[in-house]
Amino acid sequence: MPIFVNKDLRNIVIFSLIAIVLALIIDYAFYAVDGLKDTTGALVWGLIRMYTPTAAALIVGGPSLLKKYLRINGRVAIVYLAAPFITFAALSIYLAILLGAGSFTTRQIMSLLSIPSIDFPAFIALTLFNGYTASLTLNAIFALGEEIGWRGYLLDKFQSIGMGLVKSSIFVGAIWGVWHASAIILLGHNYPDNRLAGAFLFVVFTISATLPHVFVRNVSSSVLPAASLHGSINAVWGLTILTTDLPREVAGLGPIAYASWTAISLAIYLMVIRGRVLGMRHRGPC
């Protein structure tokens, strides 16, 4: 007897495989030629790689989907401008955890800047200002390549098979994390010292950070706010590694980061199910 597979589920598998394989090919090419040894090479690698989910979405879903995902109106603009503050809130929780645990330090920042002391409140204010600007501009352009795939095509497909906010966030986040595995293992991306462990740890990180991306996409009906949110993570989350002597596998890209993003996700979830944010209602089962 023939086995019938739901079309949307089949497309999820095909899309995911194409995105992951394209990323692997790019990672191996840059690994083979040592292409990340300078800033220009890293930027070229990042730009090409981050558009592999878009390429996969276009291959499977066709070019007409771009009009749907790149919708622009007043609500989109407001959410686009507001989305980076979700990352800033997660960063604030992260720093509060470090302070509470006695693990906060500015030694690495002072060493990096070659200065004997630092006014941390002024430093963080300047960092967030610059990060906010980057998240709305260059970083958003880079991140858009992923968001058309993750919070555009892939999210739609998971929701079309009946998944609600939480389940779709978990599955999208898991695939988003797995997509990074070849960059981590071959190139040491994010986890230069513990690559194999990092490939698993980063999946948990992306799962913990996905619900806010899904939220801003659903609330605006566009992937553009998800791009500015994603761009803000790329702009400022590296600060988490510089504010503690704990290894990144424990701190900024480990359990402390998970706790920070899970707290933000839980707050958003509670607001959504109570219908208190822009009239949005919880969609479907968890």
C-alpha positions, 0 to 999 in steps of 0.5 A: 500500500502506498504511504501518503505523507502530508504535503506540508510535512513533506515540504518541511523536511525538504526545506530543512534538508536543502537549507542545511545542505546548502549551509554545509556546502558553504561552510566546507568551502570556507573551511577548505580555503581558510576563508574566515581569517579576515573580517571581509571573508567572515562578512561574505561567509555570513551573508551568503550562509544566512540566505540559504534558508531563503534559497530553500524557501524559494526552491520549495515554495516559489518566489511568490511567498516573498510578497507575503513575508515582506509585508510593510505597513504601520504595524510592521514598522512599529514592531520592527522598531520595538523588537530589538528591545526584547533582546535588551530585556533578555540581556538585562536578565542575563546580567542580573543573573551574573550579578546575583551569582557573583560572576559578573566582571568587566575585566575582559572588556577593560583588557579588550579596550586596553583601559584600567577602568570602565564606567559600565553603565555608560559603556552598556548604554553606548553598546546598546545604542550602537547595537540598536542602530545595527539591528535595524540596518546592516544586521537586519539585512543579514538576518532577513535571509534566515527569517524568510526561511525560519519565521516565514516559510518554516513557521507557516508550514508548522502552523499549517499542520496544527501546531500552536505557538509553543510547539511551532517555536520549539520545532522551528528553533530546533531546525534553526539550531541544527542548521548552525551545526556545520559552522560550529563543527567545521569553523568553530562558530560561537564555540571554538573550544568545544565544537561538538558540544557546542553543536548541541548546546546551540540548539537549546539556545535557538529553541529558547530564543525562538518564541519571541521571533515567532511572536513578533512575526505573528503580531505584525504578519511580516518577517521584518520585525523578526529580522530586527530582533535577530539582528539585535542578538547578533549585535549585542549578545557577544557582550555576554561572553565579555562580562564574565569569566565563566566559559561561554558553554555555561554563560552566554551560550549555555544555561544562563542564556537559556534561562534569560531567553526562557524568562522572556519567552514565558512572559510573552507567552503569558501575555499572548494567552491573556490576549493583552498584546495588540489584541493577539490571541493564542493560536491553537494547541501548544 
